[in-house]
Amino acid sequence: MIITIDGPAAAGKGTISSYLSAKYKLAYFDTGMVYRAVGLQMVLTGTDLQNQEAAVAIARNLTFPQMMELSVHPDFRSDIGSNAASVVSAYPEVRSALLMMQQNFALNPVFADGSPASGAVYDGRDTGTVICPHANLKLFITATTEVRAMRRYKEFLQKGIITSYDKVLQDMIARDERDSKRSTAPLKPAEDAVIIDTSELDINAVIATIIPLVEAKL
């Protein structure tokens, strides 16, 4: 059982993916981590994010232990990490270097402890269109830019990250534009994806909408 959760930033993909992976005992793969790892590594080493050759080199040499080490850095989930990930993910050669790692996981999904899983939930952009086009169920989770920016702003405040709503909103607008205009795999729903707008729904309502879709595929 492979489920893909696609959509723009702060639409609710992570929360939904975590819930489904726990409920149905499926492995959880946050595909955005690979791009965050590459982007943050560039930031931490003072490498210009516009340096595509450097980004490709880091992507080709990225290992799972390195990614996990970078994931505990304070900026991994901050707007710094998010923006860096958005920039490097627009480079076709970076995406190509990381694609195989992500696709192979569907063939042999495992839990965090390395034990085998019967399937996986993929959380991230292009999961239903590029990474797992043959997934059993494809969901595209979205919401208005303003709602997503407020969610991300509140998330930052809870983590003690100092920023402003206006900055988060402008960063999100810029990120959405980059993602939608990528020359390779622009952000869009798969043709057979179920689109769910969470702008006016709480998490319970979203889950209640999704559960019947999953059950129908089991």
Secondary structure, DSSP 8 states (H G I E B T S, - for coil): -EEEEE-STTSSHHHHHHHHHHHTT-EEEETHHHHHHHHHHHHHTT--TT-HHHHHHHHHH--HHHHHHHHTSTTSSSHHHHHHHHHHTT-HHHHHHHHHHHHHHHHS-B-TTS-B-S-EEEESTTIIIII-TT-SEEEEEE--HHHHHHHHHHHHHHTT----HHHHHHHHHHHHHHHHT-SSS-S---TT-EEEE-TT--HHHHHHHHHHHHHHH-
